[in-house]
Amino acid sequence: MKMHEGEYTSSIDKNLKLTAEFHIPPDPRPLCLFFHGWHMTAASARTSGFIQPLLEHFFLVNVDMRGRSKSSGHPDSSGHELIDGLDGLEYARENWKDRISPDGLYAVGGSGGGGNVLSLAGKAPDIFSAAVSWAGMSDYAVWYRDDIRGRYRDEMEDKKWIGGNPGTNPEGYRSRSGLSVVENVLTRLLVIHGRKDVSVPVISTELYEARIRELEKSNITVHYNDKGHSSIEWPLAMEHLLKNKRQPQIPRFGRFLVHSFLALRSFWIILENPSDMGYSDYSLDSEGNLQSLSFHLAYSHGDINQYLVRLFTCGKKVEITDGSGNKIDCVCCAPGTKKYNDFSFRCKGDFTLQVTG
């Protein structure tokens, strides 16, 4: 297994330079994205042994979250920074496609990385075949409240990894929380938590489990043990990952919540502020390509909003109208060899997009 520390550019911010460890196998293996913990880096996750069990089976992308280690930018807890992980996977595909097997796509993380996995499972519903989160925070507001030792509040509030507190910025905490997008989750997800965890108390997963039961979701499994914060059980986690190889299929017509962003295999919607929220109705054609979408804004930090819609079918034209039916001008960007087109535009509130040709 060869490790390459690579630098890549964010696909949504050309000024943002990101780094990751790319653990390149000698033969083709499925891609797996790993998120390090809250106060960690990719290197410290590796030297602490957290990625070792994954290396035998996967091409591992161990990302340095923005603002950590050599990655530029500012930390953005479970907001746009999750896209940095998706961009890392694409960088691996572009550079080592002969070492990547199509048999599955996975995401794993613990602690702060576990919170990222819970959030990404709801923001990227059909991307991952399976995912594992351990000791993850499902609700940042509850985690803030329960951080009686004050080990994490300073980053969330004063250092603006989220900004403000749950009283002054409730939307910012909600938009980043996996608990608020459980209904989107289609991935086969395993959630592990130790009942003696004092860093991320078990109430986080108990609340998540209650929401799963309310929604009657059978694709999410919750497992408790009597451990503390290091609650991962690798045999259980590996069994879960290796038995699930198929990515979820979304229906041709449907609705998803959009908190910070929504990433699907057919299209993405990225909101300007990671604290912004809404939902989108969509329709796909018989080949799974986007035909139309209608986005409804539920909360925004501004009156006029910047949107980015990414289509994974090149050469298409779109027609965009605002909530009053007025046509909106947009800028189309076809970035080099990328297999997508980005459409960027500004409008107030809701919009509708129709693929015209």
C-alpha positions as CSV (number, residue, x, y, z in Angstrom):
1,M,0.0,0.0,0.0
2,K,1.5,3.3,-1.1
3,M,0.5,6.6,0.5
4,H,0.4,9.8,-1.5
5,E,-0.2,13.2,0.1
6,G,-2.0,15.1,-2.6
7,E,-3.3,18.7,-2.9
8,Y,-6.5,19.4,-4.8
9,T,-8.7,22.4,-5.4
10,S,-12.2,22.7,-4.1
11,S,-14.8,22.4,-6.9
12,I,-16.9,25.2,-5.4
13,D,-14.1,27.6,-4.4
14,K,-11.1,27.8,-6.6
15,N,-9.2,29.6,-3.9
16,L,-9.5,26.7,-1.5
17,K,-6.6,24.3,-1.6
18,L,-7.2,21.0,0.2
19,T,-5.0,18.1,1.1
20,A,-5.6,14.4,1.8
21,E,-3.8,11.2,2.2
22,F,-4.5,8.9,-0.7
23,H,-3.7,5.3,0.2
24,I,-3.2,3.6,-3.1
25,P,-3.6,-0.2,-3.2
26,P,-1.6,-2.5,-5.4
27,D,-4.8,-3.8,-7.1
28,P,-8.2,-2.2,-7.8
29,R,-10.3,-1.7,-4.7
30,P,-13.5,0.3,-3.8
31,L,-13.1,3.9,-2.7
32,C,-13.6,4.7,1.0
33,L,-13.7,8.3,2.4
34,F,-12.5,8.8,5.9
35,F,-13.2,11.8,8.1
36,H,-10.8,12.4,11.1
37,G,-12.0,13.6,14.5
38,W,-12.8,17.1,15.7
39,H,-9.3,18.0,17.1
40,M,-7.4,15.7,14.7
41,T,-5.9,15.7,11.3
42,A,-5.5,13.0,8.6
43,A,-2.0,12.2,9.8
44,S,-3.0,11.9,13.5
45,A,-5.9,9.7,12.5
46,R,-3.5,7.4,10.7
47,T,-0.8,7.3,13.5
48,S,-3.6,6.7,16.1
49,G,-4.5,3.5,14.1
50,F,-8.0,4.6,13.1
51,I,-7.6,3.9,9.4
52,Q,-5.5,0.7,9.6
53,P,-8.5,-1.8,9.4
54,L,-9.7,-0.1,6.2
55,L,-6.5,-0.3,4.3
56,E,-6.8,-4.0,3.6
57,H,-10.0,-3.7,1.7
58,F,-10.2,-0.1,0.2
59,F,-8.5,2.7,-1.7
60,L,-8.7,5.1,1.2
61,V,-9.0,8.8,0.9
62,N,-8.1,10.3,4.4
63,V,-9.0,14.0,4.1
64,D,-7.6,16.9,6.0
65,M,-10.7,19.0,6.7
66,R,-10.5,22.6,5.6
67,G,-8.6,24.8,8.0
68,R,-6.8,21.8,9.5
69,S,-3.2,20.7,8.8
70,K,-2.2,21.8,5.3
71,S,-5.7,22.4,4.0
72,S,-6.6,26.1,3.6
73,G,-9.8,27.8,4.5
74,H,-11.8,27.9,7.7
75,P,-13.4,25.0,9.5
76,D,-17.1,24.7,8.7
77,S,-18.5,21.9,10.8
78,S,-20.6,19.5,8.6
79,G,-21.4,22.3,6.2
80,H,-19.7,23.0,2.9
81,E,-16.6,21.3,4.2
82,L,-18.3,17.9,3.5
83,I,-18.0,18.7,-0.2
84,D,-14.2,18.7,0.3
85,G,-14.5,15.0,1.0
86,L,-16.5,14.4,-2.2
87,D,-13.9,16.4,-4.1
88,G,-11.2,14.2,-2.7
89,L,-12.9,11.1,-4.0
90,E,-13.1,12.7,-7.5
91,Y,-9.4,13.6,-7.3
92,A,-8.6,9.9,-6.7
93,R,-10.8,8.9,-9.6
94,E,-9.0,11.3,-11.9
95,N,-5.5,10.2,-10.9
96,W,-5.7,6.5,-10.1
97,K,-8.7,5.1,-11.9
98,D,-6.9,1.8,-12.6
99,R,-6.6,1.2,-8.9
100,I,-10.3,1.8,-8.2
101,S,-12.9,-0.9,-8.3
102,P,-16.6,0.0,-9.0
103,D,-17.8,-2.5,-6.3
104,G,-19.1,0.0,-3.8
105,L,-18.3,3.5,-2.4
106,Y,-18.0,4.0,1.4
107,A,-17.7,6.7,4.1
108,V,-16.4,6.2,7.7
109,G,-15.6,8.5,10.5
110,G,-15.5,8.8,14.3
111,S,-16.2,11.6,16.8
112,G,-16.3,14.8,14.7
113,G,-15.8,12.6,11.7
114,G,-18.7,10.5,12.8
115,G,-20.8,13.7,12.9
116,N,-19.7,14.4,9.4
117,V,-20.7,10.9,8.3
118,L,-24.2,11.3,9.8
119,S,-24.6,14.7,8.1
120,L,-23.2,13.6,4.7
121,A,-25.4,10.5,4.7
122,G,-28.4,12.9,4.6
123,K,-26.9,15.4,2.3
124,A,-25.6,12.9,-0.3
125,P,-28.4,10.3,-0.2
126,D,-27.5,8.1,-3.2
127,I,-23.7,8.5,-3.2
128,F,-22.5,5.8,-0.7
129,S,-23.2,2.1,-0.7
130,A,-22.6,2.0,3.0
131,A,-21.3,4.2,5.8
132,V,-20.2,3.8,9.4
133,S,-20.3,6.5,12.1
134,W,-19.0,6.0,15.6
135,A,-19.2,8.5,18.6
136,G,-20.7,11.1,16.2
137,M,-22.8,14.1,17.2
138,S,-26.2,14.0,15.4
139,D,-27.4,17.3,16.8
140,Y,-24.8,20.1,17.2
141,A,-27.2,22.1,19.5
142,V,-27.5,19.2,21.9
143,W,-23.8,18.6,21.8
144,Y,-23.1,22.3,22.6
145,R,-25.5,22.1,25.5
146,D,-23.9,19.0,26.9
147,D,-20.3,20.2,26.5
148,I,-20.1,21.0,30.2
149,R,-16.3,20.8,30.1
150,G,-16.1,23.5,27.4
151,R,-13.8,21.5,25.1
152,Y,-15.7,22.1,21.9
153,R,-17.9,25.2,22.4
154,D,-15.1,27.6,21.7
155,E,-14.6,26.2,18.2
156,M,-18.4,26.1,17.5
157,E,-19.1,29.6,18.8
158,D,-16.0,31.9,19.2
159,K,-13.9,30.4,16.4
160,K,-17.0,30.2,14.2
161,W,-16.7,26.6,13.1
162,I,-20.5,27.1,13.1
163,G,-20.9,30.6,14.5
164,G,-22.9,31.9,17.5
165,N,-24.6,29.4,19.8
166,P,-27.9,27.5,19.4
167,G,-29.8,30.5,20.9
168,T,-28.4,33.1,18.5
169,N,-27.9,30.9,15.4
170,P,-30.4,28.0,15.7
171,E,-30.5,27.5,11.9
172,G,-26.7,27.2,11.7
173,Y,-26.7,24.4,14.2
174,R,-29.7,22.7,12.6
175,S,-28.4,22.8,9.0
176,R,-25.2,21.0,10.0
177,S,-26.9,18.3,12.1
178,G,-27.4,14.8,10.7
179,L,-30.5,14.6,12.9
180,S,-32.2,17.2,10.7
181,V,-31.8,15.2,7.5
182,V,-32.4,11.7,8.6
183,E,-35.4,11.4,6.2
184,N,-33.0,11.9,3.3
185,V,-30.8,8.9,4.2
186,L,-30.8,6.0,1.8
187,T,-27.3,4.6,2.4
188,R,-26.9,1.5,4.5
189,L,-25.7,3.2,7.7
190,L,-24.3,1.7,10.8
191,V,-24.2,4.0,13.9
192,I,-22.1,2.9,16.9
193,H,-22.0,4.7,20.2
194,G,-20.5,3.9,23.7
195,R,-22.8,4.5,26.7
196,K,-19.8,5.8,28.7
197,D,-18.9,8.4,26.2
198,V,-18.3,11.8,27.9
199,S,-16.9,13.6,24.9
200,V,-20.1,13.1,22.7
201,P,-22.7,11.8,25.2
202,V,-24.9,8.9,24.0
203,I,-28.0,11.1,24.0
204,S,-26.8,12.1,20.5
205,T,-27.4,8.6,19.1
206,E,-30.5,8.0,21.2
207,L,-32.1,11.1,19.6
208,Y,-31.0,9.8,16.2
209,E,-32.4,6.4,16.8
210,A,-35.8,7.9,18.0
211,R,-36.0,9.7,14.7
212,I,-35.2,6.6,12.7
213,R,-38.0,4.7,14.5
214,E,-40.4,7.6,13.8
215,L,-39.6,7.5,10.1
216,E,-39.5,3.7,10.1
217,K,-36.2,3.6,8.2
218,S,-34.9,0.0,7.9
219,N,-31.6,1.0,6.2
220,I,-30.0,2.4,9.4
221,T,-28.7,0.2,12.2
222,V,-27.8,1.5,15.7
223,H,-25.4,-0.4,18.0
224,Y,-24.6,0.5,21.5
225,N,-21.7,-0.8,23.7
226,D,-20.3,-0.1,27.1
227,K,-17.2,1.7,25.8
228,G,-16.3,5.4,26.1
229,H,-15.5,7.7,23.2
230,S,-13.4,5.1,21.4
231,S,-16.5,3.0,20.7
232,I,-15.6,1.6,17.3
233,E,-16.0,-2.2,16.9
234,W,-14.0,-2.9,13.7
235,P,-15.2,-6.5,13.0
236,L,-18.8,-5.2,13.1
237,A,-18.0,-2.2,11.0
238,M,-16.1,-4.1,8.4
239,E,-18.8,-6.7,8.1
240,H,-21.3,-3.9,7.5
241,L,-19.2,-2.2,4.8
242,L,-18.2,-5.3,2.9
243,K,-21.7,-6.8,2.6
244,N,-23.2,-3.7,1.1
245,K,-21.9,-2.9,-2.4
246,R,-24.7,-1.3,-4.3
247,Q,-25.3,2.4,-4.2
248,P,-28.9,3.4,-3.5
249,Q,-31.3,4.2,-6.3
250,I,-33.5,7.3,-6.0
251,P,-37.0,7.3,-7.6
252,R,-37.6,9.2,-10.8
253,F,-39.7,11.7,-8.9
254,G,-39.2,12.8,-5.4
255,R,-38.3,15.4,-2.8
256,F,-35.2,15.9,-0.6
257,L,-34.3,18.4,2.1
258,V,-31.4,20.7,1.2
259,H,-29.4,21.8,4.2
260,S,-26.2,23.6,3.1
261,F,-26.2,21.5,-0.1
262,L,-27.7,18.4,-1.7
263,A,-25.4,16.0,-3.7
264,L,-26.9,13.3,-5.8
265,R,-25.4,11.3,-8.6
266,S,-27.5,13.2,-11.2
267,F,-27.3,16.7,-9.8
268,W,-26.1,18.9,-6.9
269,I,-27.7,22.0,-5.3
270,I,-25.3,24.2,-3.3
271,L,-26.6,27.0,-1.2
272,E,-24.5,30.2,-0.7
273,N,-24.5,30.0,3.1
274,P,-24.0,26.6,4.8
275,S,-26.7,27.6,7.3
276,D,-29.3,28.1,4.6
277,M,-32.0,25.4,4.3
278,G,-34.9,24.4,2.0
279,Y,-36.2,21.4,0.0
280,S,-36.3,20.4,-3.6
281,D,-38.8,18.5,-5.7
282,Y,-37.2,16.9,-8.8
283,S,-37.8,14.7,-11.8
284,L,-35.4,12.4,-13.7
285,D,-35.7,11.0,-17.2
286,S,-35.6,7.3,-17.9
287,E,-31.8,7.3,-17.9
288,G,-31.6,8.9,-14.5
289,N,-30.7,12.4,-15.7
290,L,-32.3,15.5,-14.3
291,Q,-35.3,16.8,-16.1
292,S,-36.5,19.5,-13.7
293,L,-36.3,20.7,-10.1
294,S,-38.2,23.1,-8.0
295,F,-36.3,24.5,-5.0
296,H,-38.2,26.1,-2.1
297,L,-36.2,28.1,0.4
298,A,-37.1,27.6,4.1
299,Y,-34.4,29.8,5.7
300,S,-31.7,32.1,4.4
301,H,-29.2,34.6,5.9
302,G,-29.7,37.0,3.0
303,D,-32.4,38.5,0.8
304,I,-30.8,37.7,-2.5
305,N,-29.2,34.2,-2.7
306,Q,-26.4,32.8,-4.8
307,Y,-27.1,29.2,-6.0
308,L,-25.1,26.7,-7.8
309,V,-26.7,23.7,-9.6
310,R,-24.4,21.0,-10.9
311,L,-25.6,18.6,-13.7
312,F,-23.7,15.4,-14.4
313,T,-24.8,15.5,-18.0
314,C,-22.6,17.7,-20.1
315,G,-23.8,19.9,-23.0
316,K,-27.2,20.5,-21.5
317,K,-29.0,23.8,-21.5
318,V,-31.3,25.0,-18.7
319,E,-34.0,27.5,-18.2
320,I,-34.3,29.0,-14.7
321,T,-37.2,31.0,-13.3
322,D,-37.8,32.6,-9.9
323,G,-40.8,32.1,-7.6
324,S,-42.7,34.7,-9.6
325,G,-42.0,33.1,-13.0
326,N,-39.4,35.6,-14.1
327,K,-36.5,34.2,-16.2
328,I,-33.1,34.2,-14.4
329,D,-29.8,34.7,-16.2
330,C,-27.2,32.2,-15.2
331,V,-23.5,31.5,-15.9
332,C,-22.6,28.1,-17.2
333,C,-19.2,26.7,-16.4
334,A,-17.9,23.5,-18.0
335,P,-14.6,23.0,-16.0
336,G,-12.1,21.4,-18.3
337,T,-12.2,17.6,-18.2
338,K,-14.8,17.4,-15.5
339,K,-17.9,15.3,-16.2
340,Y,-20.4,18.0,-15.2
341,N,-21.6,21.5,-15.9
342,D,-22.1,24.1,-13.2
343,F,-24.9,26.7,-13.4
344,S,-24.5,29.7,-11.2
345,F,-27.2,32.4,-10.6
346,R,-28.7,34.7,-8.1
347,C,-32.3,35.2,-7.1
348,K,-34.6,35.9,-4.2
349,G,-36.0,32.8,-2.6
350,D,-37.4,29.9,-4.6
351,F,-36.5,28.9,-8.2
352,T,-37.4,26.3,-10.8
353,L,-34.9,24.7,-13.2
354,Q,-35.9,23.0,-16.4
355,V,-33.4,21.1,-18.6
356,T,-34.2,22.1,-22.1
357,G,-31.7,20.3,-24.3
